[in-house]
Amino acid sequence: MNGTFEIKSQTHNAQYEYKDDNLIVQGQFVKDGTTGELQTINGSCYNKGDQGQQGSYVGNFNGYVRDGEIRYTLSEMSRRDSNKVWDAIDGIEAAILPQEQAE
């Protein structure tokens, strides 16, 4: 048999958990398997309890790369909670993006 085989695209899927002083975020992200560039990211956000455990649900976010930058949507939440979520997104980006993209 003669034939050709070529991988046209490849992705890397990862699940993560991020914790800071205020929130616990559980989610996943997808990167291009060839270039390592982020394609999508999402997370479900929970308040952090007194003992560091997962507390009440705050909301969620989704991010998609458009025109070279990540565009986010956040679910309905209070302004105070959205500020905490944006702080968590900053920490998550720092962990998964190349340094020049995270800045």
C-alpha positions in Angstrom: 0.0 0.0 0.0 1.2 3.4 -0.9 -0.2 6.4 0.9 0.7 9.5 2.8 -0.1 10.4 6.3 0.0 14.0 7.6 -1.1 15.4 10.9 -2.9 18.6 10.0 -3.5 19.9 13.6 -2.9 18.8 17.1 -4.1 20.2 20.4 -3.0 19.9 24.0 -5.9 19.8 26.5 -5.2 20.5 30.2 -7.2 20.7 33.3 -6.1 23.1 36.0 -6.9 24.3 39.5 -5.8 27.8 40.6 -6.0 29.1 44.2 -5.3 32.5 45.5 -6.3 34.3 48.7 -9.9 34.7 47.6 -10.9 32.1 45.0 -10.5 28.6 43.8 -10.8 28.2 40.1 -11.2 24.9 38.3 -11.0 24.8 34.5 -9.3 23.7 31.4 -7.4 25.2 28.5 -6.5 24.1 25.0 -3.2 25.0 23.3 -2.2 24.3 19.7 0.0 21.1 19.9 2.4 22.4 17.3 2.9 26.1 18.2 2.0 26.0 21.9 -0.3 29.0 21.4 -3.4 29.2 23.6 -6.7 28.6 21.8 -9.3 28.6 24.6 -9.5 28.8 28.4 -12.4 28.5 30.8 -12.9 28.3 34.5 -15.5 27.9 37.3 -14.8 30.2 40.2 -15.6 29.5 43.9 -15.1 31.5 47.0 -12.3 30.1 49.2 -13.5 29.0 52.6 -11.9 29.8 56.0 -10.1 26.4 55.9 -9.0 26.8 52.3 -11.8 24.6 51.0 -14.0 25.3 48.0 -16.9 27.5 49.1 -19.9 29.1 47.3 -20.0 29.4 43.5 -19.1 32.9 42.2 -19.4 32.4 38.4 -17.4 31.3 35.4 -15.4 32.7 32.5 -14.5 31.7 29.0 -11.6 33.0 26.9 -11.0 32.7 23.2 -8.0 34.0 21.2 -9.1 36.6 18.7 -6.8 38.8 16.6 -3.8 37.8 18.8 -5.3 38.5 22.2 -7.6 36.7 24.6 -11.2 37.9 24.7 -13.1 37.0 27.9 -16.7 36.7 28.8 -17.7 36.5 32.5 -21.0 35.2 33.8 -23.2 37.5 35.7 -21.7 38.4 39.1 -21.2 41.3 41.4 -18.5 43.9 40.6 -16.6 42.8 43.8 -16.6 39.2 42.6 -15.6 40.1 39.1 -12.6 42.0 40.4 -11.6 38.8 42.2 -12.1 36.8 39.1 -10.0 39.2 37.0 -7.2 38.9 39.6 -7.4 35.1 39.3 -7.3 35.3 35.5 -4.1 37.4 35.8 -2.5 34.6 37.9 -3.7 31.9 35.5 -2.4 33.7 32.4 1.0 34.1 34.1 1.1 30.4 34.7 0.1 29.2 31.2 1.2 31.9 28.8 4.8 32.6 27.6 6.1 35.5 29.6 6.0 38.0 26.8 2.3 37.3 26.2 1.3 37.4 29.9 2.7 40.9 30.4 
